[in-house]
Amino acid sequence: MKYFVVALCFFVVTVASPSQQKPPRYITGATIFGSESCPDNPVFVGAVFPISPAASSSLTVGDQLLSIDGEPVKNLQDAAARMSSISPGKVILKVKKNGSVHILSVARDESTTIWSRNGLRLLDDGSFVGTDYTDAEIEEHRSVARDLEQAMRVGDFLNVFPGHYPADKSLYYPGFEIFVSDKGSQVRVGGIEIGPAKQSGIRWGDRILSVNGIDPRGKSLTELESLFSSSHAMPMQLMIERAGKQRTYTFQLDVATRVLNANKWRIVDGRMVPLWLPRAYTNCFEQAQ
């Protein structure tokens, strides 16, 4: 299976002492997607922060980047390197939008400012958390990430709904993967997308204590799939633990196809591809299932 490739255009994550800190990065607020498996190495805008220069300039998801400051785009890495800068200023982009070519002048703003305006904070491990996270929640986020990485390394890891979605897209589910580790004793919210659970306040890394009153620990993959999905619409109540505090969330499950569409994905020949991607490139951009 091929994978689509993502470049955040502004990702410079290096732990350094204050005297070694890199200068701030100035970005447009657009995320770009590309694939080296396509003959002409096309690069597309894959996401745009709602509050950003990119959003204000009419740069939209699905636009194909043709040139940056008059120089043709060679590939994803080339585009990512030139989209951001260590100094403020505008970047001139030539894009193909709905079959027509447009020239856009897009300002750059300091990266942390854009993230903060959109409710995000970048941690030194390269992950994003909400600006509303407490210090204890941030520390737990880091700890969970380390523990899961170790679990994957030693093979003590199970992912229910890999790729965020159940294999049967007609099922109703909460909108996240489930990560199981420590011989089945740790059951956590994994990759989470726009969907009922996230909208209710559930976060990546939350430890799941019960699902509709049922303890998920020690259950088989089949049992977990059944526990976290349904053939019909129904409410789900999750009791979770976050930074030492127990919380209960209740929400209505949604059908996977609707969650898929809300997150800009579609199924082509049994494969997940970005909703905005032209059919000619669907063999290049492929999300493993």
DABELQUI-V453603 format. One record per backbone hydrogen bond with DSSP energy under -1.0 kcal/mol. NH is the residue of the N-H (numbers start at 0). CO is the residue of the C=O. E is the energy in kcal/mol with one decimal. If there is no record, write none. Layout:
# DABELQUI-V453603
NH	CO	E
NH	CO	E
This chain:
# DABELQUI-V453603
4	33	-1.7
6	31	-3.0
11	9	-1.1
19	16	-2.0
25	84	-3.6
26	108	-3.1
30	46	-3.2
31	6	-2.6
32	43	-2.9
33	4	-2.0
40	37	-1.7
43	32	-3.0
44	62	-2.7
45	30	-2.9
46	30	-1.5
48	28	-2.9
53	27	-2.7
55	51	-1.7
56	52	-1.2
58	53	-1.6
61	44	-3.3
62	59	-2.0
63	95	-2.1
64	42	-2.6
65	93	-3.2
66	93	-1.5
67	70	-2.6
68	91	-3.6
70	67	-1.8
72	65	-2.5
78	74	-2.3
79	75	-2.8
80	76	-2.1
81	77	-1.3
82	78	-1.7
84	25	-1.8
90	105	-2.8
92	103	-3.1
93	66	-2.3
94	101	-2.7
95	63	-2.3
96	99	-3.6
99	96	-1.9
101	94	-2.9
103	92	-3.1
105	90	-2.9
108	26	-3.0
110	24	-3.0
113	109	-1.8
114	110	-2.5
115	111	-2.4
116	112	-2.4
117	113	-1.3
118	115	-1.9
119	114	-3.2
120	128	-2.7
122	126	-3.3
125	122	-1.8
128	120	-2.4
130	118	-1.4
132	129	-1.7
137	133	-2.2
138	134	-2.3
139	135	-2.1
140	136	-2.2
141	137	-2.2
142	138	-2.2
143	139	-3.1
144	140	-2.1
145	141	-2.1
146	142	-2.5
147	143	-2.7
148	144	-2.0
149	145	-2.2
150	146	-2.3
151	147	-2.4
152	148	-1.7
153	149	-1.8
155	150	-2.2
157	179	-2.3
159	177	-3.0
163	160	-1.4
170	167	-1.7
171	229	-3.3
172	253	-2.6
176	190	-2.5
177	159	-2.0
178	187	-2.6
179	157	-2.8
180	185	-2.4
184	181	-1.7
185	180	-2.3
187	178	-3.0
188	205	-2.5
189	176	-2.8
192	174	-2.0
196	173	-2.2
198	194	-2.3
199	195	-1.1
200	197	-1.0
201	196	-2.1
204	188	-3.0
205	202	-1.7
206	240	-2.1
207	186	-3.3
208	238	-3.2
209	238	-1.5
210	213	-2.6
211	236	-3.2
213	210	-1.7
217	183	-1.8
218	215	-1.2
223	219	-2.5
224	220	-2.7
225	221	-2.0
226	222	-2.2
227	223	-2.3
229	171	-2.1
235	250	-3.2
237	248	-2.9
238	209	-2.1
239	246	-3.0
240	206	-2.2
241	244	-2.9
244	241	-1.8
246	239	-2.6
248	237	-2.7
250	235	-2.1
252	233	-2.8
253	172	-1.9
255	170	-3.0
256	168	-1.5
258	254	-1.8
259	255	-2.9
260	256	-2.0
261	257	-2.2
262	258	-1.4
263	260	-1.7
264	259	-2.1
265	272	-2.3
267	270	-3.2
270	267	-1.7
272	265	-2.5
274	263	-3.2
276	273	-1.3
280	277	-2.1
281	278	-1.4
283	280	-1.6
284	280	-1.4
286	271	-2.4
